[in-house]
Amino acid sequence: MNPRQRAIETIALHKRVLAQLEDHGIATLLNAAELLIDCLKAGGCIYLCGNGGSAADAQHIAAELVGRFVRERKGLAAVALTTDTSTLTSVGNDYGFEQIFARQVEALMCHGDVLWAFSTSGTSKNILAAANKAKTLGAKILAFTGKPDSPLEAMANLCLSLDGPTATVQEIQQVAYHIICDLVEAVNSDQ
């Protein structure tokens, strides 16, 4: 396949996954924003986790909420569980990689908080362990996956599931989470 054709096919694939978001995901985005707004209004915190590129997404979202997305407003409580290398490595060493997020959830999260969990497979063991621990604490789970009907989706209170290759799903998820950040920020900049 020539490079031009490959580029055209990649863009077409993105359009198909973006169409999934438009056709089936708008209500999920609105509900996700409401979930986060309610959490923040109640004095809760949004915790985020994911592996690889999804770890970077978790950090990206936390930065948008703590700093700002597009509007001046007060900082919003959000923590990426992917950033503390001392905790990640000590927990990974002492308890295993599957516990790197669950242990932080146990230590930090409270009833009413939200765990925003990313797993394009929907089967990442460390993400499932974190979601399970968050549920036992009375926290809500917002999941972003790339495979419909995954174990993570089954655990979540709310899930955006886009079906496609990992890279494409992650790129369209960025559109989705920017929409959510904008909606959350719009409400919080009015206060």
N, C-alpha and C positions, 0 to 999 in steps of 0.2 A: 504494500500500500504506500502510495506516495505521501509525503508530509502534508501537502494541502488537503488531501482526502482524509487523512487522520485527524487533522484539525477540524474539518467540517463535521466528521462523525462525533468527535468529542463535544462540540457545541450542540449537536443534535441530541446527544445523550443528556447533557445538562438541561436542555429545554424539556425533555421528557420527565426528568426528576423534578424540575421546577414546576411543571404542570401538576405533578402529584401534590406538591405543596399548595398550589393554588386551588386545585379541585377538592382536596380532602383535608387540608391542613389549617385552613384559616380559623375554623372554630377552635382547634387545638391551640393555636397561637393566642387567640383572645382569652381562652380559659387559662393558659399558662401565665399570661400577664396578670390576670385577676388573682391567680394563686399566689404569685410573687408579691403583688400589691397588698393582699390581705396579710401575708406573712410579715411584711415590713411594717404595715400599720399597727400590727399587734406587738411590735418590738422584737420580732424574730430576725433570723439571719438566714441567708441563702448560702448553702455550701455546695461546691461544684467539684466533680471528679470525672476523670477519663484517662485513658492511656494513649501514649504517642501523640498524634495530632489532636486527639480529643483532650489531652492534658493541656495543650496549648489553647484550645477553645475554652476550657474551664478558666484558665488564667485571663484570657481575653475578656470574657464576660465579667469576671470579678472586677477587672480594671474599669470596664465601662460603667459598672454600677457604683463602685467606690469613688471613682473619679467623676467622669461625666461621659455621656454619649454625645449629645449635641447641645444640651441646655445647661445653663448655670442652675444649680440646685444643691441642696445639702448632700453629703455622701450617703450612700445606701449600704447597709450591712451585707457584705458578700465576701466569702473566703474561698479561694481555690485550694483544695486539699492536695494539690499536685506540686506545691512550691517549696515546702519545708524539707530540704534534702536530709537534714539530720534526723527528722522524724521518719521520713520515708525509708532511709537506709537502716535505722535502728530497728524499726518495726519489721521491715523486710528480713533483716538478719535474725531477730529474736523470735518472730512469729510466722514468718513466711510472706512472700509477695501477695498472697491472697488476702492478707489482713492489713495492708498498708493504708487503705481508706477506712475500713471498718473500725480500726482502733482509734483513728482520729474522730470518726463519727461518735463513737462511744464517749470520748473525752470532751467533745466540744458541742455536740448538738443537743437541743432541748425539744420538748413537745412544742409543736407549732412551727418549728423551723422547716425549711425545704431543702431536700437534697436534689440537686440537678445533676443527673447522672448520664454520661455519654458512653455508649458502647455500640459501635456500628454493627457488630455481630449480635448484640443483645445477650451474649453468653459469657462475657468477661467475668471470671470468677471473683476478682477483687471488687468489681463494680457490684455484682450480685450480693457479695458479703456486706458491702457498705449499705446497699439498699435494704437488706434484711435487718441490719442493726438499726438503721434509721426508723424503719417501721416499728420495731420493738420500743423505740423511744417516743413514738407518737408523732414523728415527723412525717411530712408529705414527700412523695417521690415524683419528680418531674423527670421523665426519661426521653432521651433522643436516641433512636436506634436506626439501623439501616436494614433490618430484617423484620418483616411483619411476624406477629405471633411468637415473639421471642420470650425467654424466661424473664428478662428485664421488663418487657412490656406488661407481662402478667403481674409483676410486683408493683408496678407504678400506679399512682393515682391518676396520672395523665401522661400520655406518651405520643410523641411525634415520631412516627415510623415511616421513613422514606425508603423505598426499595430500589437499590442500585449498587454499583461498585463503590467501595469505601471512599475513595477520593472524591467522587462526584457527590455522594451523600454528604460528606463533610463540608463540601463547598456550598451546597444548597442549605445545609443546616446553619451556616454562617448568615445567610440571608434571613432565615427564620429567627435566629437569636437576636439579630440586630432589630428586627421588627418588634420582638418582645421587649428588648431594652428600651426602644423608643416609646412603647406604650407605657411601660413602668415609669420611665422618666417623665413622661407628659403629666401623669397624675402627681408625681412627687415634686415637680417644679411648680405646681399650682398651690402648694402649701406654704 
